[in-house]
């Protein structure tokens, strides 16, 4: 089943994000290589594709996991979660309708 992982960043998270970003991307790339990733990306803190020093306000990952618990465990082990980038982490079942 698919699950949406939504991480909401702490204020001024850019300094915490950057050192652990390679490890975070490595885990997402692994999901992609396994054919389990639907989409992933950050929320820019301002209305711009490149927010510069404004940074990001969070991240969204939609991927396939065996269960809600497996998705939660994966999310809680993510470098952004363990490094304190996220103030709040939400994992919910997700049903993809479109595109088909």
Secondary structure by P-SEA (a helix, b strand, c coil): cbbbbbbbbcccaaaaaaaaaaaaaaaaaaaaaaccccbbbbbbccccccccccccccbbbbbbcccaaaaaaaaaaccccccccccbbbbbbbbbcccc
